[in-house]
Amino acid sequence: MAHAEQAEAVAPDQYGSRKHHDSRKAVLNKVILNNIVRQKRIAIALGMNDARGCYDCIVHSIAILVL
């Protein structure tokens, strides 16, 4: 992970196993995004997943559309 961070190859919404990133920030960002969407009355598709343990259960056609 350290090498990926140095190469800036980590997505900004990747919170796992990173220094200075924890679940509180992830939840806060998600709540703020949902509040903005609700206030502006717009539609969004939010795709977040942890495919490490459930890769076989993902419906890949839908995941590709969302991501």
Long-range contacts (C-beta under 8 A, 24 or more apart in sequence): 13-48, 16-50
